[in-house]
Amino acid sequence: MNVINKCLSGLILIGLSSNLAQAEEKMMVKENADKMMVMCDANKDGMISKDEHSKHHTDMFAKYDKNADGMLSKEEHQMMVMEMHKMMMGDK
């Protein structure tokens, strides 16, 4: 009986840990979406227009297209992804 109780306790802890991890992930996604809203919403009206979205991504592309050839190399793309990750994680 003691072994069964330990197994059940372990399963309950695993379930609770999983739920906590899911809640933390949802919170991180929401925080990242909020950060993206601030970066893209140029007129600060609480919404992102198609033009605001396009301008943000066009500007971002230009920033990382270091040789201005209109394409991102693998290295340029990796740099962009790393910088985006830093911004989302608060490591500016």
SEFIZA-3560 file (N, C-alpha, C; in Angstrom, 3 decimals):
REM SEFIZA-3560
<numar><xx>0.820</xx><yy>-1.194</yy><zz>0.000</zz><atom>N</atom></numar>
<numar><xx>0.000</xx><yy>0.000</yy><zz>0.000</zz><atom>CA</atom></numar>
<numar><xx>0.862</xx><yy>1.255</yy><zz>0.000</zz><atom>C</atom></numar>
<numar><xx>1.946</xx><yy>1.239</yy><zz>0.729</zz><atom>N</atom></numar>
<numar><xx>2.837</xx><yy>2.377</yy><zz>0.796</zz><atom>CA</atom></numar>
<numar><xx>3.419</xx><yy>2.706</yy><zz>-0.581</zz><atom>C</atom></numar>
<numar><xx>3.770</xx><yy>1.683</yy><zz>-1.358</zz><atom>N</atom></numar>
<numar><xx>4.322</xx><yy>1.875</yy><zz>-2.697</zz><atom>CA</atom></numar>
<numar><xx>3.271</xx><yy>2.515</yy><zz>-3.603</zz><atom>C</atom></numar>
<numar><xx>2.038</xx><yy>2.078</yy><zz>-3.495</zz><atom>N</atom></numar>
<numar><xx>0.949</xx><yy>2.639</yy><zz>-4.306</zz><atom>CA</atom></numar>
<numar><xx>0.748</xx><yy>4.111</yy><zz>-3.962</zz><atom>C</atom></numar>
<numar><xx>0.756</xx><yy>4.448</yy><zz>-2.685</zz><atom>N</atom></numar>
<numar><xx>0.604</xx><yy>5.848</yy><zz>-2.276</zz><atom>CA</atom></numar>
<numar><xx>1.742</xx><yy>6.717</yy><zz>-2.818</zz><atom>C</atom></numar>
<numar><xx>2.965</xx><yy>6.187</yy><zz>-2.782</zz><atom>N</atom></numar>
<numar><xx>4.103</xx><yy>6.934</yy><zz>-3.311</zz><atom>CA</atom></numar>
<numar><xx>3.959</xx><yy>7.155</yy><zz>-4.813</zz><atom>C</atom></numar>
<numar><xx>3.518</xx><yy>6.112</yy><zz>-5.523</zz><atom>N</atom></numar>
<numar><xx>3.333</xx><yy>6.232</yy><zz>-6.965</zz><atom>CA</atom></numar>
<numar><xx>2.249</xx><yy>7.265</yy><zz>-7.287</zz><atom>C</atom></numar>
<numar><xx>1.148</xx><yy>7.206</yy><zz>-6.559</zz><atom>N</atom></numar>
<numar><xx>0.056</xx><yy>8.163</yy><zz>-6.789</zz><atom>CA</atom></numar>
<numar><xx>0.504</xx><yy>9.582</yy><zz>-6.458</zz><atom>C</atom></numar>
<numar><xx>1.246</xx><yy>9.737</yy><zz>-5.389</zz><atom>N</atom></numar>
<numar><xx>1.763</xx><yy>11.062</yy><zz>-5.023</zz><atom>CA</atom></numar>
<numar><xx>2.684</xx><yy>11.591</yy><zz>-6.119</zz><atom>C</atom></numar>
<numar><xx>3.521</xx><yy>10.722</yy><zz>-6.651</zz><atom>N</atom></numar>
<numar><xx>4.427</xx><yy>11.114</yy><zz>-7.728</zz><atom>CA</atom></numar>
<numar><xx>3.664</xx><yy>11.542</yy><zz>-8.971</zz><atom>C</atom></numar>
<numar><xx>2.629</xx><yy>10.798</yy><zz>-9.319</zz><atom>N</atom></numar>
<numar><xx>1.822</xx><yy>11.151</yy><zz>-10.488</zz><atom>CA</atom></numar>
<numar><xx>1.104</xx><yy>12.481</yy><zz>-10.288</zz><atom>C</atom></numar>
<numar><xx>0.622</xx><yy>12.718</yy><zz>-9.096</zz><atom>N</atom></numar>
<numar><xx>-0.045</xx><yy>13.986</yy><zz>-8.800</zz><atom>CA</atom></numar>
<numar><xx>0.952</xx><yy>15.140</yy><zz>-8.937</zz><atom>C</atom></numar>
<numar><xx>2.170</xx><yy>14.957</yy><zz>-8.405</zz><atom>N</atom></numar>
<numar><xx>3.197</xx><yy>16.004</yy><zz>-8.515</zz><atom>CA</atom></numar>
<numar><xx>3.568</xx><yy>16.267</yy><zz>-9.972</zz><atom>C</atom></numar>
<numar><xx>3.674</xx><yy>15.218</yy><zz>-10.758</zz><atom>N</atom></numar>
<numar><xx>3.977</xx><yy>15.388</yy><zz>-12.188</zz><atom>CA</atom></numar>
<numar><xx>2.866</xx><yy>16.185</yy><zz>-12.862</zz><atom>C</atom></numar>
<numar><xx>1.624</xx><yy>15.860</yy><zz>-12.550</zz><atom>N</atom></numar>
<numar><xx>0.491</xx><yy>16.578</yy><zz>-13.120</zz><atom>CA</atom></numar>
<numar><xx>0.480</xx><yy>18.035</yy><zz>-12.719</zz><atom>C</atom></numar>
<numar><xx>0.749</xx><yy>18.315</yy><zz>-11.456</zz><atom>N</atom></numar>
<numar><xx>0.799</xx><yy>19.702</yy><zz>-10.986</zz><atom>CA</atom></numar>
<numar><xx>1.936</xx><yy>20.471</yy><zz>-11.639</zz><atom>C</atom></numar>
<numar><xx>3.092</xx><yy>19.825</yy><zz>-11.775</zz><atom>N</atom></numar>
<numar><xx>4.237</xx><yy>20.464</yy><zz>-12.420</zz><atom>CA</atom></numar>
<numar><xx>3.922</xx><yy>20.794</yy><zz>-13.875</zz><atom>C</atom></numar>
<numar><xx>3.256</xx><yy>19.876</yy><zz>-14.547</zz><atom>N</atom></numar>
<numar><xx>2.878</xx><yy>20.086</yy><zz>-15.938</zz><atom>CA</atom></numar>
<numar><xx>1.917</xx><yy>21.258</yy><zz>-16.064</zz><atom>C</atom></numar>
<numar><xx>0.928</xx><yy>21.333</yy><zz>-15.181</zz><atom>N</atom></numar>
<numar><xx>-0.024</xx><yy>22.445</yy><zz>-15.206</zz><atom>CA</atom></numar>
<numar><xx>0.667</xx><yy>23.771</yy><zz>-14.934</zz><atom>C</atom></numar>
<numar><xx>1.614</xx><yy>23.787</yy><zz>-14.012</zz><atom>N</atom></numar>
<numar><xx>2.357</xx><yy>25.001</yy><zz>-13.700</zz><atom>CA</atom></numar>
<numar><xx>3.181</xx><yy>25.442</yy><zz>-14.906</zz><atom>C</atom></numar>
<numar><xx>3.832</xx><yy>24.499</yy><zz>-15.559</zz><atom>N</atom></numar>
<numar><xx>4.638</xx><yy>24.821</yy><zz>-16.734</zz><atom>CA</atom></numar>
<numar><xx>3.756</xx><yy>25.389</yy><zz>-17.850</zz><atom>C</atom></numar>
<numar><xx>2.574</xx><yy>24.833</yy><zz>-18.040</zz><atom>N</atom></numar>
<numar><xx>1.650</xx><yy>25.338</yy><zz>-19.059</zz><atom>CA</atom></numar>
<numar><xx>1.184</xx><yy>26.751</yy><zz>-18.718</zz><atom>C</atom></numar>
<numar><xx>0.913</xx><yy>27.002</yy><zz>-17.460</zz><atom>N</atom></numar>
<numar><xx>0.478</xx><yy>28.340</yy><zz>-17.036</zz><atom>CA</atom></numar>
<numar><xx>1.598</xx><yy>29.354</yy><zz>-17.248</zz><atom>C</atom></numar>
<numar><xx>2.829</xx><yy>28.969</yy><zz>-16.930</zz><atom>N</atom></numar>
<numar><xx>3.969</xx><yy>29.862</yy><zz>-17.131</zz><atom>CA</atom></numar>
<numar><xx>4.180</xx><yy>30.146</yy><zz>-18.619</zz><atom>C</atom></numar>
<numar><xx>4.016</xx><yy>29.129</yy><zz>-19.443</zz><atom>N</atom></numar>
<numar><xx>4.179</xx><yy>29.306</yy><zz>-20.883</zz><atom>CA</atom></numar>
<numar><xx>3.114</xx><yy>30.256</yy><zz>-21.436</zz><atom>C</atom></numar>
<numar><xx>1.879</xx><yy>30.104</yy><zz>-21.000</zz><atom>N</atom></numar>
<numar><xx>0.805</xx><yy>30.999</yy><zz>-21.443</zz><atom>CA</atom></numar>
<numar><xx>1.092</xx><yy>32.436</yy><zz>-21.023</zz><atom>C</atom></numar>
<numar><xx>1.610</xx><yy>32.621</yy><zz>-19.800</zz><atom>N</atom></numar>
<numar><xx>1.926</xx><yy>33.955</yy><zz>-19.321</zz><atom>CA</atom></numar>
<numar><xx>3.051</xx><yy>34.562</yy><zz>-20.161</zz><atom>C</atom></numar>
<numar><xx>4.068</xx><yy>33.759</yy><zz>-20.510</zz><atom>N</atom></numar>
<numar><xx>5.177</xx><yy>34.248</yy><zz>-21.313</zz><atom>CA</atom></numar>
<numar><xx>4.695</xx><yy>34.640</yy><zz>-22.718</zz><atom>C</atom></numar>
<numar><xx>3.820</xx><yy>33.846</yy><zz>-23.299</zz><atom>N</atom></numar>
<numar><xx>3.275</xx><yy>34.162</yy><zz>-24.620</zz><atom>CA</atom></numar>
<numar><xx>2.512</xx><yy>35.480</yy><zz>-24.565</zz><atom>C</atom></numar>
<numar><xx>1.715</xx><yy>35.673</yy><zz>-23.533</zz><atom>N</atom></numar>
<numar><xx>0.959</xx><yy>36.921</yy><zz>-23.379</zz><atom>CA</atom></numar>
<numar><xx>1.907</xx><yy>38.110</yy><zz>-23.224</zz><atom>C</atom></numar>
<numar><xx>2.938</xx><yy>37.953</yy><zz>-22.414</zz><atom>N</atom></numar>
<numar><xx>3.909</xx><yy>39.038</yy><zz>-22.218</zz><atom>CA</atom></numar>
<numar><xx>4.620</xx><yy>39.364</yy><zz>-23.529</zz><atom>C</atom></numar>
<numar><xx>4.992</xx><yy>38.340</yy><zz>-24.292</zz><atom>N</atom></numar>
<numar><xx>5.652</xx><yy>38.567</yy><zz>-25.573</zz><atom>CA</atom></numar>
<numar><xx>4.718</xx><yy>39.256</yy><zz>-26.556</zz><atom>C</atom></numar>
<numar><xx>3.444</xx><yy>38.873</yy><zz>-26.562</zz><atom>N</atom></numar>
<numar><xx>2.467</xx><yy>39.527</yy><zz>-27.436</zz><atom>CA</atom></numar>
<numar><xx>2.316</xx><yy>40.994</yy><zz>-27.050</zz><atom>C</atom></numar>
<numar><xx>2.325</xx><yy>41.271</yy><zz>-25.750</zz><atom>N</atom></numar>
<numar><xx>2.242</xx><yy>42.660</yy><zz>-25.283</zz><atom>CA</atom></numar>
<numar><xx>3.458</xx><yy>43.463</yy><zz>-25.739</zz><atom>C</atom></numar>
<numar><xx>4.649</xx><yy>42.867</yy><zz>-25.662</zz><atom>N</atom></numar>
<numar><xx>5.864</xx><yy>43.543</yy><zz>-26.116</zz><atom>CA</atom></numar>
<numar><xx>5.800</xx><yy>43.825</yy><zz>-27.611</zz><atom>C</atom></numar>
<numar><xx>5.311</xx><yy>42.851</yy><zz>-28.379</zz><atom>N</atom></numar>
<numar><xx>5.180</xx><yy>43.043</yy><zz>-29.824</zz><atom>CA</atom></numar>
<numar><xx>4.175</xx><yy>44.145</yy><zz>-30.129</zz><atom>C</atom></numar>
<numar><xx>3.117</xx><yy>44.227</yy><zz>-29.362</zz><atom>N</atom></numar>
<numar><xx>2.118</xx><yy>45.283</yy><zz>-29.557</zz><atom>CA</atom></numar>
<numar><xx>2.766</xx><yy>46.652</yy><zz>-29.382</zz><atom>C</atom></numar>
<numar><xx>3.563</xx><yy>46.799</yy><zz>-28.335</zz><atom>N</atom></numar>
<numar><xx>4.234</xx><yy>48.071</yy><zz>-28.072</zz><atom>CA</atom></numar>
<numar><xx>5.186</xx><yy>48.411</yy><zz>-29.223</zz><atom>C</atom></numar>
<numar><xx>5.923</xx><yy>47.418</yy><zz>-29.721</zz><atom>N</atom></numar>
<numar><xx>6.879</xx><yy>47.678</yy><zz>-30.791</zz><atom>CA</atom></numar>
<numar><xx>6.207</xx><yy>48.025</yy><zz>-32.120</zz><atom>C</atom></numar>
<numar><xx>5.062</xx><yy>47.422</yy><zz>-32.411</zz><atom>N</atom></numar>
<numar><xx>4.424</xx><yy>47.597</yy><zz>-33.725</zz><atom>CA</atom></numar>
<numar><xx>3.398</xx><yy>48.723</yy><zz>-33.761</zz><atom>C</atom></numar>
<numar><xx>2.766</xx><yy>49.014</yy><zz>-32.658</zz><atom>N</atom></numar>
<numar><xx>1.665</xx><yy>49.989</yy><zz>-32.620</zz><atom>CA</atom></numar>
<numar><xx>2.224</xx><yy>51.413</yy><zz>-32.642</zz><atom>C</atom></numar>
<numar><xx>2.565</xx><yy>51.884</yy><zz>-33.833</zz><atom>N</atom></numar>
<numar><xx>3.240</xx><yy>53.177</yy><zz>-33.991</zz><atom>CA</atom></numar>
<numar><xx>2.409</xx><yy>54.348</yy><zz>-33.477</zz><atom>C</atom></numar>
<numar><xx>1.093</xx><yy>54.324</yy><zz>-33.697</zz><atom>N</atom></numar>
<numar><xx>0.265</xx><yy>55.463</yy><zz>-33.273</zz><atom>CA</atom></numar>
<numar><xx>-0.340</xx><yy>55.277</yy><zz>-31.882</zz><atom>C</atom></numar>
<numar><xx>0.022</xx><yy>54.172</yy><zz>-31.213</zz><atom>N</atom></numar>
<numar><xx>-0.376</xx><yy>53.901</yy><zz>-29.821</zz><atom>CA</atom></numar>
<numar><xx>-1.890</xx><yy>53.928</yy><zz>-29.609</zz><atom>C</atom></numar>
<numar><xx>-2.627</xx><yy>53.365</yy><zz>-30.592</zz><atom>N</atom></numar>
<numar><xx>-4.085</xx><yy>53.304</yy><zz>-30.447</zz><atom>CA</atom></numar>
<numar><xx>-4.563</xx><yy>51.961</yy><zz>-29.901</zz><atom>C</atom></numar>
<numar><xx>-3.618</xx><yy>51.093</yy><zz>-29.526</zz><atom>N</atom></numar>
<numar><xx>-3.974</xx><yy>49.800</yy><zz>-28.955</zz><atom>CA</atom></numar>
<numar><xx>-4.286</xx><yy>48.738</yy><zz>-29.997</zz><atom>C</atom></numar>
<numar><xx>-4.050</xx><yy>49.068</yy><zz>-31.273</zz><atom>N</atom></numar>
<numar><xx>-4.273</xx><yy>48.109</yy><zz>-32.354</zz><atom>CA</atom></numar>
<numar><xx>-3.107</xx><yy>48.203</yy><zz>-33.330</zz><atom>C</atom></numar>
<numar><xx>-2.868</xx><yy>47.125</yy><zz>-34.068</zz><atom>N</atom></numar>
<numar><xx>-1.819</xx><yy>47.130</yy><zz>-35.087</zz><atom>CA</atom></numar>
<numar><xx>-2.496</xx><yy>47.058</yy><zz>-36.450</zz><atom>C</atom></numar>
<numar><xx>-2.314</xx><yy>48.118</yy><zz>-37.227</zz><atom>N</atom></numar>
<numar><xx>-2.863</xx><yy>48.127</yy><zz>-38.581</zz><atom>CA</atom></numar>
<numar><xx>-1.961</xx><yy>47.301</yy><zz>-39.495</zz><atom>C</atom></numar>
<numar><xx>-2.473</xx><yy>46.976</yy><zz>-40.667</zz><atom>N</atom></numar>
<numar><xx>-1.680</xx><yy>46.248</yy><zz>-41.655</zz><atom>CA</atom></numar>
<numar><xx>-0.433</xx><yy>47.061</yy><zz>-42.012</zz><atom>C</atom></numar>
<numar><xx>-0.600</xx><yy>48.386</yy><zz>-42.157</zz><atom>N</atom></numar>
<numar><xx>0.537</xx><yy>49.249</yy><zz>-42.482</zz><atom>CA</atom></numar>
<numar><xx>1.577</xx><yy>49.256</yy><zz>-41.365</zz><atom>C</atom></numar>
<numar><xx>1.131</xx><yy>49.329</yy><zz>-40.100</zz><atom>N</atom></numar>
<numar><xx>2.063</xx><yy>49.301</yy><zz>-38.968</zz><atom>CA</atom></numar>
<numar><xx>2.812</xx><yy>47.972</yy><zz>-38.937</zz><atom>C</atom></numar>
<numar><xx>2.097</xx><yy>46.894</yy><zz>-39.153</zz><atom>N</atom></numar>
<numar><xx>2.702</xx><yy>45.559</yy><zz>-39.156</zz><atom>CA</atom></numar>
<numar><xx>3.749</xx><yy>45.460</yy><zz>-40.263</zz><atom>C</atom></numar>
<numar><xx>3.375</xx><yy>45.892</yy><zz>-41.455</zz><atom>N</atom></numar>
<numar><xx>4.293</xx><yy>45.832</yy><zz>-42.592</zz><atom>CA</atom></numar>
<numar><xx>5.522</xx><yy>46.698</yy><zz>-42.365</zz><atom>C</atom></numar>
<numar><xx>5.331</xx><yy>47.920</yy><zz>-41.867</zz><atom>N</atom></numar>
<numar><xx>6.452</xx><yy>48.827</yy><zz>-41.645</zz><atom>CA</atom></numar>
<numar><xx>7.416</xx><yy>48.253</yy><zz>-40.615</zz><atom>C</atom></numar>
<numar><xx>6.870</xx><yy>47.721</yy><zz>-39.525</zz><atom>N</atom></numar>
<numar><xx>7.732</xx><yy>47.146</yy><zz>-38.482</zz><atom>CA</atom></numar>
<numar><xx>8.605</xx><yy>46.034</yy><zz>-39.059</zz><atom>C</atom></numar>
<numar><xx>7.992</xx><yy>45.141</yy><zz>-39.830</zz><atom>N</atom></numar>
<numar><xx>8.743</xx><yy>44.012</yy><zz>-40.362</zz><atom>CA</atom></numar>
<numar><xx>9.692</xx><yy>44.438</yy><zz>-41.485</zz><atom>C</atom></numar>
<numar><xx>9.313</xx><yy>45.426</yy><zz>-42.268</zz><atom>N</atom></numar>
<numar><xx>10.209</xx><yy>45.956</yy><zz>-43.293</zz><atom>CA</atom></numar>
<numar><xx>11.428</xx><yy>46.602</yy><zz>-42.646</zz><atom>C</atom></numar>
<numar><xx>11.198</xx><yy>47.401</yy><zz>-41.613</zz><atom>N</atom></numar>
<numar><xx>12.304</xx><yy>48.042</yy><zz>-40.891</zz><atom>CA</atom></numar>
<numar><xx>13.213</xx><yy>47.005</yy><zz>-40.236</zz><atom>C</atom></numar>
<numar><xx>12.605</xx><yy>45.974</yy><zz>-39.647</zz><atom>N</atom></numar>
<numar><xx>13.372</xx><yy>44.933</yy><zz>-38.986</zz><atom>CA</atom></numar>
<numar><xx>14.236</xx><yy>44.185</yy><zz>-40.014</zz><atom>C</atom></numar>
<numar><xx>13.652</xx><yy>43.874</yy><zz>-41.172</zz><atom>N</atom></numar>
<numar><xx>14.398</xx><yy>43.192</yy><zz>-42.225</zz><atom>CA</atom></numar>
<numar><xx>15.596</xx><yy>44.039</yy><zz>-42.646</zz><atom>C</atom></numar>
<numar><xx>15.359</xx><yy>45.330</yy><zz>-42.875</zz><atom>N</atom></numar>
<numar><xx>16.430</xx><yy>46.225</yy><zz>-43.309</zz><atom>CA</atom></numar>
<numar><xx>17.540</xx><yy>46.310</yy><zz>-42.261</zz><atom>C</atom></numar>
<numar><xx>17.165</xx><yy>46.305</yy><zz>-41.005</zz><atom>N</atom></numar>
<numar><xx>18.156</xx><yy>46.390</yy><zz>-39.922</zz><atom>CA</atom></numar>
<numar><xx>19.136</xx><yy>45.217</yy><zz>-39.964</zz><atom>C</atom></numar>
<numar><xx>18.642</xx><yy>44.024</yy><zz>-40.282</zz><atom>N</atom></numar>
<numar><xx>19.484</xx><yy>42.834</yy><zz>-40.249</zz><atom>CA</atom></numar>
<numar><xx>20.073</xx><yy>42.463</yy><zz>-41.604</zz><atom>C</atom></numar>
<numar><xx>19.621</xx><yy>43.108</yy><zz>-42.679</zz><atom>N</atom></numar>
<numar><xx>20.200</xx><yy>42.894</yy><zz>-44.011</zz><atom>CA</atom></numar>
<numar><xx>21.447</xx><yy>43.765</yy><zz>-44.111</zz><atom>C</atom></numar>
<numar><xx>22.505</xx><yy>43.319</yy><zz>-43.443</zz><atom>N</atom></numar>
<numar><xx>23.715</xx><yy>44.136</yy><zz>-43.268</zz><atom>CA</atom></numar>
<numar><xx>24.346</xx><yy>44.561</yy><zz>-44.585</zz><atom>C</atom></numar>
<numar><xx>24.293</xx><yy>43.721</yy><zz>-45.610</zz><atom>N</atom></numar>
<numar><xx>24.919</xx><yy>44.079</yy><zz>-46.881</zz><atom>CA</atom></numar>
<numar><xx>23.908</xx><yy>44.670</yy><zz>-47.874</zz><atom>C</atom></numar>
<numar><xx>22.686</xx><yy>44.924</yy><zz>-47.413</zz><atom>N</atom></numar>
<numar><xx>21.634</xx><yy>45.583</yy><zz>-48.201</zz><atom>CA</atom></numar>
<numar><xx>21.416</xx><yy>44.934</yy><zz>-49.568</zz><atom>C</atom></numar>
<numar><xx>21.461</xx><yy>43.597</yy><zz>-49.598</zz><atom>N</atom></numar>
<numar><xx>21.227</xx><yy>42.915</yy><zz>-50.872</zz><atom>CA</atom></numar>
<numar><xx>19.773</xx><yy>42.470</yy><zz>-51.042</zz><atom>C</atom></numar>
<numar><xx>18.921</xx><yy>42.846</yy><zz>-50.079</zz><atom>N</atom></numar>
<numar><xx>17.503</xx><yy>42.488</yy><zz>-50.169</zz><atom>CA</atom></numar>
<numar><xx>17.207</xx><yy>41.061</yy><zz>-49.746</zz><atom>C</atom></numar>
<numar><xx>18.203</xx><yy>40.397</yy><zz>-49.164</zz><atom>N</atom></numar>
<numar><xx>18.029</xx><yy>39.024</yy><zz>-48.699</zz><atom>CA</atom></numar>
<numar><xx>18.752</xx><yy>38.870</yy><zz>-47.369</zz><atom>C</atom></numar>
<numar><xx>18.242</xx><yy>37.988</yy><zz>-46.526</zz><atom>N</atom></numar>
<numar><xx>18.939</xx><yy>37.672</yy><zz>-45.281</zz><atom>CA</atom></numar>
<numar><xx>19.708</xx><yy>36.373</yy><zz>-45.471</zz><atom>C</atom></numar>
<numar><xx>21.015</xx><yy>36.448</yy><zz>-45.225</zz><atom>N</atom></numar>
<numar><xx>21.818</xx><yy>35.224</yy><zz>-45.232</zz><atom>CA</atom></numar>
<numar><xx>21.457</xx><yy>34.419</yy><zz>-43.989</zz><atom>C</atom></numar>
<numar><xx>21.948</xx><yy>33.226</yy><zz>-43.924</zz><atom>N</atom></numar>
<numar><xx>21.714</xx><yy>32.396</yy><zz>-42.736</zz><atom>CA</atom></numar>
<numar><xx>22.228</xx><yy>33.104</yy><zz>-41.491</zz><atom>C</atom></numar>
<numar><xx>23.404</xx><yy>33.721</yy><zz>-41.586</zz><atom>N</atom></numar>
<numar><xx>23.998</xx><yy>34.410</yy><zz>-40.444</zz><atom>CA</atom></numar>
<numar><xx>23.169</xx><yy>35.631</yy><zz>-40.048</zz><atom>C</atom></numar>
<numar><xx>22.714</xx><yy>36.407</yy><zz>-41.042</zz><atom>N</atom></numar>
<numar><xx>21.896</xx><yy>37.582</yy><zz>-40.751</zz><atom>CA</atom></numar>
<numar><xx>20.581</xx><yy>37.176</yy><zz>-40.090</zz><atom>C</atom></numar>
<numar><xx>19.983</xx><yy>36.096</yy><zz>-40.594</zz><atom>N</atom></numar>
<numar><xx>18.726</xx><yy>35.610</yy><zz>-40.021</zz><atom>CA</atom></numar>
<numar><xx>18.930</xx><yy>35.125</yy><zz>-38.600</zz><atom>C</atom></numar>
<numar><xx>20.026</xx><yy>34.410</yy><zz>-38.363</zz><atom>N</atom></numar>
<numar><xx>20.325</xx><yy>33.934</yy><zz>-37.007</zz><atom>CA</atom></numar>
<numar><xx>20.492</xx><yy>35.112</yy><zz>-36.056</zz><atom>C</atom></numar>
<numar><xx>21.167</xx><yy>36.158</yy><zz>-36.507</zz><atom>N</atom></numar>
<numar><xx>21.356</xx><yy>37.345</yy><zz>-35.667</zz><atom>CA</atom></numar>
<numar><xx>20.001</xx><yy>37.968</yy><zz>-35.343</zz><atom>C</atom></numar>
<numar><xx>19.122</xx><yy>38.054</yy><zz>-36.326</zz><atom>N</atom></numar>
<numar><xx>17.796</xx><yy>38.622</yy><zz>-36.109</zz><atom>CA</atom></numar>
<numar><xx>17.027</xx><yy>37.796</yy><zz>-35.073</zz><atom>C</atom></numar>
<numar><xx>17.052</xx><yy>36.479</yy><zz>-35.231</zz><atom>N</atom></numar>
<numar><xx>16.332</xx><yy>35.600</yy><zz>-34.297</zz><atom>CA</atom></numar>
<numar><xx>16.907</xx><yy>35.724</yy><zz>-32.890</zz><atom>C</atom></numar>
<numar><xx>18.227</xx><yy>35.788</yy><zz>-32.776</zz><atom>N</atom></numar>
<numar><xx>18.847</xx><yy>35.925</yy><zz>-31.448</zz><atom>CA</atom></numar>
<numar><xx>18.459</xx><yy>37.251</yy><zz>-30.801</zz><atom>C</atom></numar>
<numar><xx>18.472</xx><yy>38.338</yy><zz>-31.576</zz><atom>N</atom></numar>
<numar><xx>18.093</xx><yy>39.642</yy><zz>-31.037</zz><atom>CA</atom></numar>
<numar><xx>16.623</xx><yy>39.660</yy><zz>-30.617</zz><atom>C</atom></numar>
<numar><xx>15.755</xx><yy>39.058</yy><zz>-31.423</zz><atom>N</atom></numar>
<numar><xx>14.343</xx><yy>38.984</yy><zz>-31.070</zz><atom>CA</atom></numar>
<numar><xx>14.153</xx><yy>38.208</yy><zz>-29.773</zz><atom>C</atom></numar>
<numar><xx>14.876</xx><yy>37.114</yy><zz>-29.638</zz><atom>N</atom></numar>
<numar><xx>14.786</xx><yy>36.311</yy><zz>-28.414</zz><atom>CA</atom></numar>
<numar><xx>15.227</xx><yy>37.128</yy><zz>-27.203</zz><atom>C</atom></numar>
<numar><xx>16.317</xx><yy>37.871</yy><zz>-27.353</zz><atom>N</atom></numar>
<numar><xx>16.794</xx><yy>38.720</yy><zz>-26.253</zz><atom>CA</atom></numar>
<numar><xx>15.739</xx><yy>39.746</yy><zz>-25.870</zz><atom>C</atom></numar>
<numar><xx>15.119</xx><yy>40.372</yy><zz>-26.875</zz><atom>N</atom></numar>
<numar><xx>14.098</xx><yy>41.381</yy><zz>-26.579</zz><atom>CA</atom></numar>
<numar><xx>12.900</xx><yy>40.752</yy><zz>-25.869</zz><atom>C</atom></numar>
<numar><xx>12.494</xx><yy>39.584</yy><zz>-26.316</zz><atom>N</atom></numar>
<numar><xx>11.330</xx><yy>38.934</yy><zz>-25.709</zz><atom>CA</atom></numar>
<numar><xx>11.619</xx><yy>38.461</yy><zz>-24.294</zz><atom>C</atom></numar>
<numar><xx>12.874</xx><yy>38.099</yy><zz>-24.026</zz><atom>N</atom></numar>
<numar><xx>13.239</xx><yy>37.608</yy><zz>-22.701</zz><atom>CA</atom></numar>
<numar><xx>13.684</xx><yy>38.740</yy><zz>-21.778</zz><atom>C</atom></numar>
<numar><xx>13.722</xx><yy>39.975</yy><zz>-22.297</zz><atom>N</atom></numar>
<numar><xx>14.088</xx><yy>41.114</yy><zz>-21.473</zz><atom>CA</atom></numar>
<numar><xx>15.580</xx><yy>41.315</yy><zz>-21.316</zz><atom>C</atom></numar>
<numar><xx>16.377</xx><yy>40.755</yy><zz>-22.236</zz><atom>N</atom></numar>
<numar><xx>17.846</xx><yy>40.875</yy><zz>-22.167</zz><atom>CA</atom></numar>
<numar><xx>18.352</xx><yy>41.958</yy><zz>-23.103</zz><atom>C</atom></numar>
<numar><xx>17.738</xx><yy>43.123</yy><zz>-23.123</zz><atom>N</atom></numar>
<numar><xx>18.140</xx><yy>44.179</yy><zz>-24.068</zz><atom>CA</atom></numar>
<numar><xx>19.570</xx><yy>44.585</yy><zz>-23.878</zz><atom>C</atom></numar>
//
